Amino acid sequence: MPAISPAELEARLRLHLLPELGPRRWQRLLSAFPDASSALSAPAGAWRALGLPASCAEPRRSAAIRERASAALAWLEQTDHHLLCWDDPGYPALLGELPDAPPLLFVSGDPALLELPQLAMVGSRRASRPGLDNAQAFARSLAGGGFVITSGLALGIDGAAHQGALDARGKTIAVLGTGLQRLYPQRHVRLAAAIVEAGGALVSELPLDCPPQAGNFPRRNRIISGLSLGVLVVEASLSSGSLITARLAAEQGREVYAIPGSIHHPGARGCHQLIRQGATLVESVEDILDALRGWQQLAPVEVTTLPQMATHPVLAPLHAAPLSSEALAAAVGLPLSQLLAQLTELELDGLVANENGLWCARRH
């Protein structure tokens, strides 16, 4: 935190809680007044003169806003709870370059991680088993080499990327689309705790008590890409929010990487579109490192290619696309009963998985 007075800190928190006062309007307001305290006490006419709507100015002196700011101050008194302001020397420099950089960032965990070299990993919430395997393997390799893995704590690829970093005893940052007191999704509450316990961080620009709201997740994506040197899209459909993150990354001047997949898999089409638009096709960690050679502080990274498929004959058709039991039986020319027995053995060995009635091969 910068050396600011308690009154100024409370004023910033109260401004941050005002509806419709986004980053750009915050910058306009704070450029017109010497500090947040002055802006907060200015007459409503001064706010209107800046083009700010009445919905911004009217609640600023309300009891509810004061109570929520007091609750945020109490949260900040707890261990490992931090607030990074836009003028704080510790505010992440890459993120600060954005024209809509968050004026405040709440951090649970180690805020110093936000200044370290980061690689964002994103993808589908409904990822295939091979996609999850890829995410975990790449995150494990990159985190083991010194990259901080940054993602959004969502189900699917995000969660696998965070877990891969933890498996390597590396560091990972989860950027939330909710307040830090309203972790979402609930299935990842334990993962969030593990991230902080392992020396990572949870980050949000939203008020601590902000619940899940659809519009906040695309807004969150600009922070994921803005913090990072590049963004790796592991698996994504054409409608995936991961493509928003990739677009923002390109606009921010970051590297964009994409892992290709089967032409028969809908979850690969978003990655293929990115590659057609100029994203770097990724088959190994080396493909990512080639663009990031200037970061000499990183440890040597073990070059990990896409995990290889096993070569059991029943798996061969699954290398191209997931199949139903019946379609797979026809493809390999086996009676269904015999095929199911082999699939059971392969599933116990971790070589296949059944997702929504379709069999897919796992990578190792």
N, C-alpha and C positions, 0 to 999 in steps of 0.2 A: 504493500500500500504506500502511496505517497504520503508525505507528512502533511496531512490536512487535519483541520480541527474536527472535533466530534459533531459540531453543528453543521459543518460543510458535508461531512459524511452522511448525516441524516438527511440533509437536503438532497443529495444525489440519489439516495435510496427512494425518497419520496417522488422525485421527478421520474425515476425509473419505473415507478408503479403507475404512472398516469396512462390512461388509455390513449392510444393513437399517437403517443410521443415516441416514434421510432428513432433509429440512429441518425437519420438525416435531419429530422426536426430537432433532435437533441443538439446536433452540431450548430444548427442555425440559432437556437436559443442561447447556447453557451458562448457563441461568438459575439452576441449582442450584450452580454452581461459579464462582469468580471469573474463571477463564480456562481455555483448552483444556488447558494443561499440568496444572492441578490435576485436571481431569476425567479426563485420561489416566492419572494416577497414583493415582486414587481406588480403593478396594477394590471388587471385583465386587459386594459386597452393597449398596454405595451406588447402583450402577447399577440393581440389581434393585429397590431401593426406589423408583426413579423409573419403574418399569414398563417398563424396557428389557430386551429378551430377551437371553438368554445369548449368542446368535449375534452380538450387537453387541459385547459386552464381551470375549469370549474371545480374538479374534485381535489385540487392540490392541497387545500386546507381542511379537508374532511377528516373526521375522526377515524374512519376506516383506513385511509391512507397512512395516517400517523401510526395506527396500531400495527399495520403490516410492516412499516419501516422499523418499528421497535422490535418486532419479531425477527426481522433480518439482522438487526444489530445483535440480538441475543444469539442468533445462529452463528454469527461471526466470532463470538467469544469462545466457541467450542474448538477443541483440538482438530487440526487439519482442515479447518474451514477458512476460506480466503476469499477476498474480493479484489479483482484486478480492475482498476479504472483506466480509461483511455490514455490518461497522462501519467500513468505509473511507469517508472523505468523498467519494471519487470513485465509490462504488457508485451505479448508476443509481437515481434517486429513484422513478420510476414502478414499477420492478420491486420496489423495496424495500417498496412498499405491500402486496404480496401476502402472505397469511398463510403461504404455503409458498415464500417467496422463497429462492433458492439461497444457502446460507451461503458458498459459494466460487464464483467464476467465473474460469475460465481464459480468457485473451484473447491471441490472436496478431494483432498489428497495433496499431491506435490505440484504446486504451480510452476516450478522451475522447468518441468517437462515441456511446457508449452513453447519454450525457446529452443528445444533440441530438434535435430533433424527428424522429420516425421514423414511417414508414407501412409496415406489414407487408403483403406480397403473397404469397398462397398459392393453391394449386390442385392440379389433378390431375397425377400423375406421367405419365399417359398422355394428355396434352393433345392436342387437335386443333391443326392448323397455324394456324387463325384464333385459337385461344386463346393460343397461343404468341406470335403477332403482337401481340395485345392486351396481353399481359403486358409484352412488351418496349417497346411504344409508351408505355404508361402509366408504366412505371418510368423510361423516358428523360425524359419530360416532368416527372414529379414530382421526380426527382433533379436535373434541370437547374434546378428552382426552389428547391432547398435542402433538400428532404426527404432524410433517410437512408432507403434502402430496405432493409427487414429481411425475411429469408426463411430457408428451411431447407436450402439447398444441394441439395435433392432434384432428381431428373430432372424434366423437364416445366416447369410454370409457375414453380417456384422458380428454376431455372437461367435461364429467360428473363428473370425480373425482375432477378436479379443482373446479367445481361449488359446489360439495358437501362440500368441505372444506370451501368455502366462505359462504355457507349457515349456517355453524356452527360457523361463525366468527373466524375460525381458519386460519392457515397460509398454503400457498401452493407455490411451486416452479415449474415453467415451464422451462424445458430445451429445447432449440430450436435447430433445424437442419438448421437454417439460421442465418445470422447476426441479431443483435437486431434492426437494422434499416430496416430490410426487413422481418417483421413479416409474418408468414405463418402458417395456412391458413388465408386468409383475413376474413373469417367468424368469426374468433376468435380474431380479433383486439380489440373489446370491452372487451372480456373476459381477454385478456392480460392486458388491462388498469385497469380492476377491481382487478386483482391479485396484481398489484403494489399499487393501492390505498388502499387496505386492509392490507398492510404491508407485502406482499409477495415479490417474486422476479422472474425476467426473467433472464435466464442464457444462455450464448453461448460461446463456445471456438472459434467460427469462426469470421473472420473479420466482422466488423459492417455492411458492404455493401454487404455481401455474399448473393446471391439469392438462392432460393430453388434448390438443386441439389440432385438427387436420392442417390448418394453415401454418402452423409453427414448424412442421417437419421440413418442408422445402426451405424455410428460412434458416433452419439449423444446418442445412447442407452447405451453405456458403462458408460456415465456420469450419466444417470438416475439411473442405478443400483449401480454405484460406490459411489454415494452420500448417498445411503440408507442402512438401516439395513436389509431390505428384500424387495422382489418384489412380489406383488399380481397381478396375471393375472386373470382378471375378465371374459373375453370371448375372444376366439381367434380361428381362423381356423388353419388348419395345415400349411398354407402358410403365416400366420401372422408374421409381424416383431416383435410382442410381444414375440415370442418364441426366437428370437435373444437376446432380453433383458433378458429373463429368463436364457438362456444358459450362458450369460456373468455374470449374478448374481451368478450362481452356480460356475463358474470358479473363481470368485472373493471372494468366501467363504461366500456369503450372503444367507439368507434364501429365499426359493422360495415357494410361495403359489399359489394355483389355485382353482377357484370355479367350481364345476362340473355343468353339464347341461344335457339336454335331449339327449339321444343317437340318436334322429332323427334330432338334430339341428347341422348343419355343424360348427356353431360358437362355439360349445362345444368341438370339437374334439381335438383342440390344448391343451385345459386344461386337457382333459382326458389323452393325451399323456404325459404331464408333470407329472401328478399324477402317471402314470405307471413308470415313470423314477425316482420317489422319491420325487416329490414336495408334500408339505403338503396339504391335502384336506381341504378346508375351507367351513364351514357352518355357522360360527359365528365369530365375532371379537375375541372371547376367543381363537379360534384356532390359531390366529396370536399372541396374547399376551403370550400364553404359552411358545413360543420360545424367547420372549423378556422381560422376567420378571426382568432382571437386570437393566433396565432403570428406577430407582426409582424416577427420577425427573419428570416423567410423571404424570399427573393428573389421578384420577380413570376414567376408560373408561367404558361407558355404554355398556354392552354386547349385541350386535345387531346380531341376527341371520338373515339368508336370509329372506327378507321380505316375508310375507305369501300371498298366493293367496286367493282371494275371493272364495266362495263356490257355487256361482250361477251354476245351472246345465249345462247351456250352456258353462260355462268356463271349465268344467271338461276335455274335450278332449284337450283343449288348454294348459293344464298344461304339457302335454307331448311334444307337438310340434305345431308350427303354422300351420293353415289349411286355405284353400280357403273357401269361403262362401258355395259352393256346397258340398265340403267334410264335412264341419261342419254340414250342414243340414242333410246329410245322417247319420252322427255319432250320432246326438241327436234325429233323427226321427221327425223333424219339417219341415213344408212347408217352402220353401225359403223365401217367403214374411214375414211370421211370425218370422223367425229367424232374418232377416235383421232388423225388427222393434226392437227386443230385443237387437241386437248388437248396434243399434244406441243409445239406452238408456244406455247400459253398457259403450259405448265410451264417452258419456257425463259425466258419473260418474267417468271416468278415469280408468275403470277396464279392458278395452281392447284397442288395437290400431291396425290399419291396415297398414302393411308395405309391399309394392310391391305386393299388391293383396292378402296377407295372413293375417289372424287374429291371434293375439297373446294376451295372458293374461298378464296384468301388475301386478307387485307385490306391496303390500302395507304393 
